[in-house]
Amino acid sequence: MSSTNKTLRAAAVAVALCLAIGAAFAAETESAAARGGRLYDKWFTENKAAKPTGDHPAYTVKDGKYGKDTSWRCKECHGWDYRGKDGAYAKGGHATGIKGIQGAAGKDPAAIAALLRDKTHGYSEAQLSAKDASDLALFVSKGQIDMAKYVDAANKAKGNGAKGEVYFNTLCAGCHGTDGKKLKDAPPLGSVADNGAEMMHKILNGQPAEAMPALRAIDHQIAADIAVHLTSLPK
């Protein structure tokens, strides 16, 4: 083999190795972002930290409807659609007047992690470890999606329910059952499916502290199609 061919072959191997490393890094980033999404959902269940017993410093629960611990969930202030006061939580029992996290998309994850410790957010290391804060910040920076692409103004998922049935029956029904009622310690999926943004978030990131696959690494429209199908399941 000539020296030129050897050089070209070595270069090709190097490129292939870099691509493989890049793909592995991307996969791990998706895994960490998915865990961050579960922390955003209910961090003290995901990381098994002590459940908060008082109001969050930025959100005082006035009517006690959802309980003190609820105000510490990221989703409770910023919403399943990540838009806070400008989204589904603009009114109703969940309205807080707090802005969403969309403005933080693309920001430095380290800077976002630092914000979690400030006086507004107030999360201690006993509540969110450094790893927890890093994963949650990664989700906020790189893991949130534009819900408007997959959920309409009425908070209903936009997709093909027939396709969603095929995806659900092959990916999800093993645990949930084809009727969505197989898990005895969870509500029937049909009874909670009307909240399109919540369903999208959970399908993409998984359920906190449960062995539920996170589908965020594949086409997000698949998650939307599944979410549409869920609305057809019995309540």
Secondary structure, 3 states (H helix, E strand, C coil): CCHHHHHHHHHHHHHHHHHHHHHHHHHHHHHHHHHHHHHHHHHHHHCCCCCCCCCECCECCCCCCCCHHHHHCHHHHHCCCCCECCCHHHCCCCCCCCECCHHHCCCCHHHHHHHCCCCCCCCCCCCCCHHHHHHHHHHHHHHCCCHHHCECCCCCECCCHHHHHHHHHHHCHHHHCCCCCCCCCCCCHHHHCCCHHHHHHHHHHCCCCCCCCCCCCCCHHHHHHHHHHHCCCCC
